[in-house]
Amino acid sequence: MKNKVTVQPKIKIRKGDLVKVIAGDSRGQEGKVLSVLITKSRILIEGVNLVSKHTKPNAANPNGGIIKKEAALHISNVALIDPKSGKTTRVGRKLNADGKLVRVSKKSGEEIK
């Protein structure tokens, strides 16, 4: 059996970025990125794509019950929000004066921190 080499996709959205959902049930909602699951090409956004999770009583939650929790969205269904204009934008990469690769907004040309 041959060894399978998995290539991880280059993801241009990072934890802490402000994004907008452009497709799916949560379309139009905005939020801050909580985490990025690189191997699955998925993303968790604060307050977006909430699902109900039934929990049994335990030490941390003595009553149990139903809790609302964020579910992961596919990375292709979100777009980064341009820090300058506030509209959605694509992300490019550029060498800055220090010789470092930085992310750049395609619409405004502004560096994304």
ChimeraX attribute file (.defattr): number of C-alpha atoms within 10 A of each C-alpha:
attribute: neighborCount
match mode: 1-to-1
recipient: residues
	/A:1	3
	/A:2	4
	/A:3	5
	/A:4	6
	/A:5	6
	/A:6	7
	/A:7	7
	/A:8	10
	/A:9	10
	/A:10	8
	/A:11	14
	/A:12	13
	/A:13	20
	/A:14	15
	/A:15	13
	/A:16	15
	/A:17	18
	/A:18	21
	/A:19	22
	/A:20	23
	/A:21	24
	/A:22	17
	/A:23	15
	/A:24	12
	/A:25	10
	/A:26	15
	/A:27	14
	/A:28	12
	/A:29	16
	/A:30	20
	/A:31	17
	/A:32	17
	/A:33	20
	/A:34	16
	/A:35	17
	/A:36	21
	/A:37	14
	/A:38	13
	/A:39	10
	/A:40	12
	/A:41	16
	/A:42	18
	/A:43	22
	/A:44	21
	/A:45	27
	/A:46	17
	/A:47	16
	/A:48	23
	/A:49	19
	/A:50	15
	/A:51	12
	/A:52	12
	/A:53	12
	/A:54	11
	/A:55	12
	/A:56	11
	/A:57	11
	/A:58	9
	/A:59	7
	/A:60	7
	/A:61	10
	/A:62	9
	/A:63	11
	/A:64	13
	/A:65	12
	/A:66	12
	/A:67	11
	/A:68	12
	/A:69	14
	/A:70	16
	/A:71	16
	/A:72	18
	/A:73	21
	/A:74	16
	/A:75	19
	/A:76	13
	/A:77	15
	/A:78	23
	/A:79	21
	/A:80	23
	/A:81	21
	/A:82	24
	/A:83	17
	/A:84	13
	/A:85	11
	/A:86	10
	/A:87	14
	/A:88	20
	/A:89	19
	/A:90	14
	/A:91	20
	/A:92	16
	/A:93	15
	/A:94	13
	/A:95	11
	/A:96	11
	/A:97	7
	/A:98	6
	/A:99	8
	/A:100	10
	/A:101	12
	/A:102	13
	/A:103	19
	/A:104	20
	/A:105	20
	/A:106	15
	/A:107	15
	/A:108	13
	/A:109	14
	/A:110	14
	/A:111	18
	/A:112	17
	/A:113	9
